Amino acid sequence: FKDGVLGSSPRLVTGRPGAPLPVFFVVMRHLVLALLFVLSVPRLLLAQQTQEQLASYHFSRGEYAEAVELYEALYSRSGNKFYYQMLTRSYVELGEYRKAESLISGRIKKYPRDLTLHVDMSELHNRKGDRKKARRACDEALELIGVDSRQTADLVMAYEAAGLLDYAVRAYLRLRDNTHNRYLFVTELAALYGRQGDYASMMREYFDLLDHSPQSIESIQISLQRMLREGDEPRVAEALRSTLVERVQTQPDNVQNIDMMIWFSLQQKDFAFALAQAKALDRRFGGRHGESVWRVAQVARANEAYDVARDGYAYLVNKGSQHPYYMESRVGELQLQFQQLVLDHQADGAALKTLQERYESALAELGSTLSTVPLLRDYATLLAYHRHDLQAASDVLYDILEMDKLPPRVRDEVKLELGDLMLVAGEVWDASLLYMQVEKSNKEDLLGSVAKFRNAKLSYYNHDFEWAKSQLDVLRSSTSKLVANDAMELSLLISDNMEQDSTFDMLDIFADADLLLYRNQLDAAWLRFDEISRRSLSHPLLDDVLMRKAQICIKQGRYADADTLLGQLYAFYPDGMLADDALFLRAGICEQHLQQDERARSFYELLLTDYPASIYTEQARKRYNEIKNR
């Protein structure tokens, strides 16, 4: 084989001078070169990244000359816009305006469609103090706007960043002219008008959009609600009111404008006017507009505008049983009457008996169905806690639980209510079992935390204080602020008094009195709380006794007595856990029952200044402002 393939192998390796390499070695050479390039790329990128970090470091320290040297090298290699921006800023900081202008001009020539570069030039001229050239640069950008929405949006962002809101507005308007599309960037333009304080133009944008696109009403309401809440509220509200009046007068058949009038009236808590508009809308157009009346009644009830709510429900009920909102309004009427009697702690037995008869009449007419579950639940509460018929109340709740297709959450809520009834009836273990069932099926939900808290409180009522405290301590980390706060308060009440009284005598009495209060046996509860006051003049439970007695007075409608007790609590225990509770309760009593707005405002103010971490802070601030603006 000397002259064969193996014998000729040296020639395959070396070849003749100038002869082309065989294909195999050509491919191998390219692979090696490619591999060397790939291996070098990370080092190149790392070097660039290190250079960029060093440039940023120098810039942040005000070492602009060093930053310029690095950014010039980076920009020359990549043309990256970020490097351009940082290089421009570095030139400006060094006062090298000619270099900055040359850099911007060069980039404008290279990227003529990037209109934001003209704003950079304008800012440079402003820095130099040449206002005329600065305006000319901004005008040039406006003149170059075509029909590209993205290009215009980028330009507007640049104008806004430079504080040139008027130019931002003009950019949107020019794009609209060029595209012959009046409805481009409506919400963005409206927001710009709002930032300028031009609320009339802002409203025009929103209502022109509403005329063109009625389905946008909800998004418009969300935007306006934010402005009413966060902006210059009186001016926004006045502009909205003026626009609505004008539009309703000039477009009397435009249903969306009337819907907006109703919505705005609800925002301003002018429930009577909102209901009048909703009724007018229903009489004129019929159809689905009974929903507006029902919605106003619901909102009015939630805000304790009971006369308006009653009027709305009655209006729909009078339309007859075939009306789509007849059943909801019948339910609403009864819920309203129940709510008023529950809040009016002076309601007598005759009024409660009449309400019971109305419930029975309504349920006989409407039946026990999924639609009447809210009615049935209120009826059970009325029977249990106000008519003291626990058996009838539990029968109602069991009937609900036996309904087909009952939503799981409603089922668990009813189980909680049934557990409460069992506790009132003294069936402690049955109550605990129901609470545990709800907790198990709602482990990651607020309802599960509520069930766990009620079970812990049941242990407290049962004098099992150590177990109750262990469960309450777990709940102190609950995602629900209200549950966590209630758990913390009860846990501290137990721990403080376990330390003070190794026999738990006073805590036993207090827990018994608390259970009587829970069962609505107010006179018996008062006597048990009073027993603690008589037996000790310095026990740590005395501030809690004052709070419980105040709560009993409120339930009995003795608001002046409650005010006095809360005043004593705050005076004797200003640093205690219940001080902010006492202030908030006292303010509410003065505002809602004693017609003493100025005293209420002073209590809200004291709560805000002395107890800023209180859970009542947000509500107190809202109530304080409402009283102040009356």
C-alpha positions in Angstrom: 0.0 0.0 0.0 3.0 2.4 -0.3 1.3 4.2 -3.2 -2.1 3.8 -1.8 -4.2 6.1 0.4 -2.2 5.6 3.5 1.1 6.0 1.7 -0.1 9.4 0.3 -1.4 10.6 3.6 1.5 13.1 4.2 0.5 15.0 1.0 -3.0 15.3 2.4 -1.7 17.1 5.4 0.9 19.4 3.8 -0.2 19.6 0.2 1.6 21.4 -2.5 2.5 25.0 -2.0 -0.4 27.1 -3.3 -2.7 24.1 -3.7 -6.2 24.5 -2.2 -6.8 22.6 1.1 -9.2 19.7 0.9 -12.9 20.4 1.9 -12.6 18.7 5.3 -9.8 21.0 6.5 -11.5 24.1 5.1 -14.6 23.3 7.2 -12.5 22.6 10.3 -10.8 25.9 9.9 -14.1 27.8 9.8 -15.4 25.9 12.8 -12.3 26.8 14.8 -12.6 30.5 13.8 -16.3 30.5 14.7 -15.5 28.9 18.1 -12.8 31.5 18.8 -15.3 34.3 18.0 -18.0 32.8 20.1 -15.6 32.5 23.0 -14.5 36.0 22.6 -18.0 37.5 22.5 -18.7 37.2 26.3 -15.3 38.9 27.0 -16.2 41.7 24.6 -19.6 42.0 26.3 -18.1 41.9 29.7 -15.6 44.6 28.8 -18.4 46.8 27.5 -20.5 46.1 30.6 -17.6 47.0 32.8 -17.0 50.2 30.8 -20.6 51.1 31.1 -20.6 50.6 34.8 -17.5 52.7 35.2 -19.0 55.5 33.1 -22.2 55.4 35.3 -20.0 55.5 38.4 -18.1 58.6 37.2 -21.4 60.3 36.2 -23.0 59.6 39.5 -20.0 61.2 41.3 -20.1 64.3 39.1 -16.9 63.3 37.3 -18.2 64.2 33.9 -14.9 64.5 32.0 -14.1 60.8 32.8 -17.7 59.9 32.0 -17.5 61.6 28.6 -14.4 59.7 27.6 -16.1 56.4 28.3 -19.5 57.2 26.9 -17.9 58.6 23.7 -16.2 55.2 23.2 -19.3 53.3 24.0 -21.5 55.4 21.7 -19.1 55.3 18.8 -19.1 51.5 18.9 -22.9 50.9 19.2 -24.9 54.1 18.5 -27.1 53.0 21.5 -29.6 55.7 22.5 -28.9 55.3 26.2 -25.2 56.1 25.6 -26.3 59.1 23.4 -28.5 60.4 26.3 -25.8 60.0 28.9 -23.1 61.5 26.7 -25.4 64.5 26.0 -26.0 65.0 29.7 -22.3 64.8 30.4 -21.5 67.4 27.8 -24.2 69.7 29.2 -22.9 69.3 32.7 -19.4 70.2 31.5 -20.9 73.2 29.7 -19.7 71.8 26.3 -22.8 73.0 24.6 -21.4 72.9 21.0 -20.4 69.2 21.4 -23.9 68.5 22.8 -25.6 70.3 19.9 -23.4 68.6 17.3 -24.2 65.2 18.9 -28.0 65.9 18.9 -27.9 67.3 15.3 -26.0 64.2 14.1 -28.5 61.9 15.6 -31.4 63.9 14.1 -29.9 63.4 10.7 -29.3 59.7 11.3 -32.7 59.1 12.9 -35.1 61.7 11.3 -38.2 59.8 12.5 -37.2 60.1 16.2 -39.0 63.4 17.0 -38.0 63.2 20.6 -34.5 64.4 19.6 -36.0 67.8 18.8 -37.1 68.0 22.4 -33.5 67.2 23.5 -32.4 70.1 21.3 -35.0 72.4 22.9 -33.8 71.5 26.4 -30.2 72.2 25.4 -31.2 75.7 24.1 -33.2 76.3 27.3 -30.1 75.4 29.3 -28.1 77.9 27.2 -30.8 80.5 27.8 -31.9 80.8 24.2 -35.7 80.6 24.6 -36.4 81.4 20.9 -34.4 78.5 19.6 -35.9 76.2 22.2 -39.4 77.0 21.0 -38.3 76.6 17.4 -37.0 73.1 18.1 -40.3 72.1 19.7 -42.2 73.6 16.8 -40.1 71.6 14.4 -41.1 68.4 16.1 -44.8 69.4 15.9 -44.5 70.1 12.2 -42.9 66.7 11.5 -45.8 64.8 13.1 -47.5 62.5 10.5 -50.0 59.7 11.1 -47.8 57.4 13.2 -49.5 57.1 16.6 -46.5 55.5 18.3 -44.2 58.2 17.1 -46.5 60.8 18.5 -47.0 59.0 21.8 -43.2 59.0 22.2 -43.0 62.7 21.4 -45.7 63.4 23.9 -43.8 61.5 26.6 -40.7 63.6 25.8 -42.7 66.8 26.0 -44.2 65.7 29.4 -40.8 64.8 30.8 -39.6 68.3 29.9 -42.7 69.9 31.5 -44.1 71.1 28.2 -47.7 70.1 28.7 -49.0 72.6 26.2 -46.9 71.1 23.4 -48.0 67.6 24.5 -51.6 68.7 24.0 -50.8 70.2 20.6 -49.0 67.0 19.5 -52.2 64.9 20.1 -54.4 67.5 18.4 -52.1 67.6 15.3 -52.1 63.8 15.1 -55.9 63.9 15.2 -56.0 66.5 12.4 -53.6 64.5 10.2 -55.5 61.2 10.7 -59.0 62.8 10.7 -59.7 60.8 13.8 -61.3 62.9 16.6 -61.1 60.1 19.2 -57.4 59.2 19.2 -55.8 59.3 22.7 -59.0 60.6 24.4 -58.1 59.5 28.0 -54.5 60.6 27.6 -55.5 64.1 26.3 -58.1 64.4 29.0 -55.5 63.6 31.7 -53.2 66.3 30.2 -56.0 68.9 30.4 -56.6 67.8 34.0 -52.9 68.3 34.8 -53.1 71.8 33.3 -56.2 72.6 35.4 -58.3 72.9 32.2 -61.2 70.9 33.5 -63.7 72.2 31.0 -61.6 70.8 28.1 -61.1 67.6 30.1 -64.9 67.1 30.4 -65.4 67.9 26.7 -63.0 65.0 25.8 -64.8 62.5 28.0 -68.3 63.4 26.9 -67.4 63.6 23.2 -66.0 60.1 23.6 -69.2 59.0 25.4 -71.3 60.3 22.5 -69.2 58.4 20.1 -68.8 55.2 22.2 -71.5 54.7 24.8 -69.9 51.4 26.0 -67.0 53.5 27.4 -69.1 54.9 30.2 -67.6 52.7 32.9 -64.0 53.5 32.0 -64.9 57.2 31.9 -66.5 56.9 35.4 -63.4 55.3 36.8 -61.1 58.1 35.4 -63.5 60.8 36.7 -63.8 59.1 40.1 -60.0 59.1 40.4 -60.0 62.8 39.6 -62.7 63.6 42.1 -60.9 61.7 44.8 -57.3 62.8 44.1 -57.4 66.0 42.1 -58.6 69.6 42.7 -62.0 68.1 43.8 -64.2 71.3 44.0 -63.1 72.5 40.5 -63.4 69.1 39.0 -66.8 68.6 40.5 -68.0 72.0 39.3 -66.7 71.4 35.8 -68.4 68.0 35.7 -71.7 69.4 37.0 -71.7 72.3 34.4 -70.9 69.9 31.6 -73.6 67.5 32.6 -76.3 70.2 32.9 -75.3 71.5 29.4 -75.3 68.1 27.8 -78.6 67.0 29.4 -80.3 70.2 28.2 -78.9 70.1 24.7 -79.2 66.3 24.3 -82.4 65.4 26.2 -82.6 62.0 24.5 -79.1 60.9 25.4 -79.5 58.2 28.0 -75.7 58.0 28.7 -75.7 61.6 29.9 -78.5 61.0 32.3 -76.7 57.9 33.6 -73.7 60.0 34.1 -75.8 62.6 36.0 -77.1 59.8 38.3 -73.6 58.5 38.8 -72.2 61.9 39.7 -75.1 62.6 42.1 -74.2 59.4 43.9 -70.6 60.4 44.1 -71.6 63.7 45.7 -74.0 61.8 48.0 -77.0 63.8 46.6 -79.2 60.6 46.8 -82.5 62.4 46.5 -81.5 64.1 43.2 -80.0 60.8 41.9 -83.3 59.0 42.6 -85.4 61.8 40.9 -83.2 61.4 37.8 -83.4 57.6 37.9 -87.2 57.7 38.1 -87.4 60.2 35.3 -85.2 58.0 33.2 -87.4 55.0 33.9 -90.6 56.8 33.2 -89.3 58.2 29.9 -87.5 55.2 28.5 -88.7 52.2 30.5 -87.0 49.0 29.6 -83.9 48.2 31.7 -84.0 51.6 33.4 -85.7 50.3 36.5 -82.2 49.0 37.3 -81.1 52.6 37.8 -83.8 53.2 40.4 -82.9 50.0 42.2 -79.2 50.8 42.2 -79.7 54.3 43.6 -81.9 52.7 46.4 -79.2 50.2 47.2 -76.5 52.9 47.4 -78.7 55.2 49.5 -79.4 52.4 51.9 -75.7 51.6 52.3 -75.1 55.2 53.1 -78.0 55.3 55.6 -80.1 57.6 53.4 -83.1 55.5 54.4 -85.9 57.8 53.2 -84.4 57.8 49.7 -83.9 54.1 49.7 -87.4 53.4 50.9 -88.8 55.7 48.2 -86.9 53.9 45.5 -87.9 50.4 46.6 -91.6 51.4 46.9 -91.5 52.9 43.4 -90.4 49.6 42.0 -92.7 47.4 44.1 -95.7 49.5 43.0 -95.0 48.5 39.4 -96.3 45.1 40.2 -95.0 41.6 40.7 -94.1 41.2 37.0 -91.5 43.9 37.1 -87.9 42.6 36.8 -86.9 44.3 40.0 -90.0 43.5 42.0 -88.5 40.7 44.1 -85.2 42.6 44.7 -87.1 45.6 45.8 -89.3 43.6 48.2 -86.2 42.1 49.7 -84.6 45.5 49.8 -87.6 47.0 51.6 -87.5 44.4 54.3 -83.7 44.5 54.7 -84.0 48.3 55.1 -86.7 48.0 57.8 -84.6 45.3 59.6 -81.5 47.5 59.3 -83.3 50.5 60.8 -84.7 48.5 63.7 -81.4 46.9 64.5 -79.6 50.3 64.5 -82.5 51.8 66.5 -81.9 50.0 69.7 -85.0 51.6 71.2 -87.3 49.6 68.9 -90.1 48.1 71.0 -91.6 44.6 70.9 -94.6 45.8 68.8 -92.4 47.2 66.1 -90.3 44.0 66.0 -93.5 41.8 65.9 -94.8 43.9 63.0 -91.5 43.4 61.2 -91.6 39.7 61.8 -95.1 39.5 60.2 -93.9 41.4 57.2 -91.1 38.9 56.7 -93.5 36.1 57.0 -95.8 37.7 54.5 -93.0 38.4 52.0 -91.6 34.8 52.3 -95.1 33.4 51.8 -95.4 35.4 48.6 -91.8 35.0 47.3 -91.0 31.5 48.6 -87.8 30.1 50.0 -85.4 30.2 47.1 -81.8 31.1 46.3 -83.1 34.6 45.4 -84.6 35.1 48.9 -81.6 33.7 50.9 -80.6 37.2 52.0 -84.1 37.7 53.3 -84.1 34.4 55.1 -80.8 35.1 56.8 -82.0 38.5 58.1 -85.3 36.8 59.2 -83.3 34.2 61.2 -81.3 37.0 62.9 -84.5 38.8 63.8 -85.9 35.7 65.3 -82.8 34.7 67.2 -81.5 38.0 68.6 -84.6 40.2 68.8 -87.6 37.8 69.1 -85.6 35.3 71.1 -86.9 32.3 69.2 -83.7 30.3 68.7 -85.5 27.1 67.5 -87.4 28.9 64.7 -84.2 30.8 63.7 -82.1 27.6 63.5 -84.9 25.9 61.4 -84.7 28.8 58.9 -80.9 28.4 58.6 -81.2 24.6 58.2 -83.7 25.1 55.4 -81.2 27.3 53.6 -78.4 24.7 54.0 -80.7 22.1 52.4 -81.2 24.1 49.2 -79.9 22.7 46.0 -77.1 24.7 44.2 -76.4 26.8 47.2 -73.1 28.6 46.5 -70.3 27.1 48.7 -69.4 30.5 50.2 -73.0 31.3 51.1 -73.3 27.8 52.6 -70.2 28.5 54.8 -71.5 31.9 55.8 -74.8 30.4 56.9 -72.9 27.7 58.8 -71.1 30.5 60.7 -74.5 32.1 61.6 -75.8 28.7 62.7 -72.7 28.2 64.9 -73.4 31.6 66.5 -77.0 30.4 67.2 -75.6 27.2 68.8 -73.3 29.3 71.0 -76.2 31.5 72.1 -78.3 28.4 72.9 -75.4 26.9 74.9 -74.6 24.1 72.4 -70.9 24.8 72.6 -69.6 21.7 70.9 -72.0 21.9 68.0 -71.0 25.5 67.5 -67.3 24.6 67.6 -67.9 21.8 65.0 -69.5 24.2 62.6 -66.7 26.8 63.0 -64.1 24.1 62.3 -66.0 22.9 59.2 -65.9 26.5 57.8 -62.3 27.0 58.8 -61.3 23.7 57.1 -63.0 24.6 53.8 -61.6 28.2 53.7 -58.0 27.8 55.0 -56.6 30.5 52.6 -59.6 32.8 52.8 -60.8 35.5 55.1 -63.9 33.4 56.0 -61.6 30.8 57.4 -59.9 33.3 59.6 -63.2 34.6 60.9 -64.3 31.0 61.7 -61.0 30.4 63.5 -61.4 33.6 65.5 -65.0 32.7 66.5 -63.8 29.2 67.7 -61.1 30.9 69.7 -63.6 33.2 71.2 -65.8 30.3 72.1 -62.9 28.8 74.1 -62.6 32.1 75.8 -66.3 32.1 76.7 -65.8 28.6 78.0 -62.9 29.8 80.3 -60.3 27.8 78.3 -58.1 30.9 78.3 -54.7 29.3 77.5 -56.1 27.4 74.4 -58.0 30.5 73.3 -54.8 32.6 73.5 -52.7 30.2 71.5 -55.3 30.3 68.7 -55.6 34.1 68.9 -51.8 34.5 68.7 -51.9 32.6 65.4 -54.6 34.9 64.1 -52.6 38.1 64.9 -50.8 37.5 61.6 -54.0 37.2 59.6 -54.1 39.0 56.3 -57.4 40.6 57.4 -56.5 43.7 59.4 -59.8 43.6 61.2 -59.5 39.9 62.3 -55.8 40.5 63.3 -56.8 43.5 65.4 -59.7 41.7 67.1 -57.4 38.7 67.8 -54.7 40.9 69.2 -57.1 42.8 71.5 -58.6 39.6 72.9 -55.2 37.9 73.3 -53.8 40.8 75.2 -56.9 41.0 77.4 -56.4 37.3 78.3 -52.6 37.5 78.8 -52.7 40.7 80.8 -55.2 39.3 83.2 -53.8 35.8 83.4 -50.6 37.4 84.7 -52.4 39.6 87.2 -54.8 37.0 88.6 -53.5 33.4 88.8 -57.0 32.2 89.9 -58.6 33.8 86.9 -61.6 34.8 89.1 -62.1 38.3 87.5 -61.4 36.9 84.0 -64.0 34.2 84.5 -66.6 36.9 85.5 -65.6 39.1 82.5 -65.9 36.2 80.0 -69.3 35.3 81.5 -70.5 38.9 81.1 -69.1 39.0 77.6 -71.2 35.9 76.7 -74.3 37.5 78.1 -73.6 40.6 76.0 -73.1 38.5 72.9 -76.5 36.8 73.6 -78.0 40.3 73.8 -79.0 39.8 77.5 -78.0 43.4 78.3 -79.2 43.9 81.8 -77.7 40.6 83.0 -74.4 41.5 81.3 -74.3 44.9 83.0 -74.7 43.4 86.4 -71.8 41.0 85.8 -69.5 43.8 84.5 -70.6 45.9 87.5 -69.5 43.1 89.8 -65.9 43.5 88.7 -66.0 47.3 89.4 -67.4 46.7 92.9 -64.8 44.0 93.7 -61.7 45.9 92.6 -60.7 49.6 92.2 -57.5 48.9 90.3 -57.9 45.7 88.3 -56.5 45.9 84.7 -59.9 44.8 83.4 -61.5 48.1 84.5 -60.9 49.9 81.1 -62.5 46.9 79.3 -65.4 47.0 81.7 -66.0 50.7 80.9 -65.9 49.9 77.2 -68.4 47.0 77.5 -70.7 49.2 79.6 -70.6 51.9 76.9 -71.4 49.3 74.3 -74.5 48.2 76.3 -75.6 51.8 76.6 -75.3 52.2 72.8 -77.4 49.0 72.3 -80.0 50.5 74.7 -80.0 53.9 73.0 -78.5 55.6 76.0 -76.1 57.7 74.0 -75.4 60.4 76.5 -74.5 57.7 79.1 -72.2 55.9 76.6 -70.5 59.3 75.9 -69.8 59.7 79.6 -68.4 56.2 80.0 -66.1 56.6 77.0 -64.9 59.9 78.3 -64.0 58.2 81.6 -62.2 55.5 79.7 -60.1 58.0 77.7 -59.4 60.2 80.8 -58.2 57.3 83.0 -56.4 55.2 80.4 -55.1 57.5 77.6 -52.2 55.1 76.9 -54.3 51.9 77.0 -55.2 49.7 74.1 -58.8 51.0 74.0 -58.0 54.7 74.0 -58.4 55.1 70.2 -61.5 52.9 70.2 -63.0 55.2 72.8 -62.3 58.3 70.8 -63.7 56.9 67.6 -66.9 55.6 69.2 -67.4 58.9 71.1 -66.9 60.9 67.9 -69.5 58.7 66.1 -72.0 59.1 69.0 -71.6 62.9 68.9 -72.0 63.1 65.2 -74.8 60.6 64.6 -76.9 60.7 67.8 -76.1 63.8 69.8 -75.9 66.3 66.9 -72.7 67.7 68.2 -70.6 68.0 65.0 -67.9 70.2 66.5 -67.2 67.8 69.4 -67.1 64.9 67.0 -64.6 66.8 64.8 -62.4 67.5 67.8 -62.4 63.8 68.7 -61.5 62.7 65.2 -58.7 65.3 65.1 -57.4 64.0 68.5 -57.4 60.5 67.2 -55.5 61.5 64.0 -52.8 63.5 65.9 -52.3 61.3 69.0 -53.0 57.8 67.5 -51.7 57.9 63.9 -51.2 54.1 63.8 -54.9 53.4 64.8 -57.0 51.2 62.5 -59.5 54.0 62.6 -57.2 56.6 61.0 -58.6 56.4 57.5 -62.2 56.5 58.6 -61.5 59.3 61.1 -59.8 61.4 58.4 -62.7 60.9 56.1 -65.3 61.8 58.7 -63.3 64.8 59.9 -63.1 66.2 56.4 -66.8 65.6 55.8 -67.8 67.5 59.0 -65.3 70.3 58.1 -66.8 70.8 54.6 -70.4 70.9 55.7 
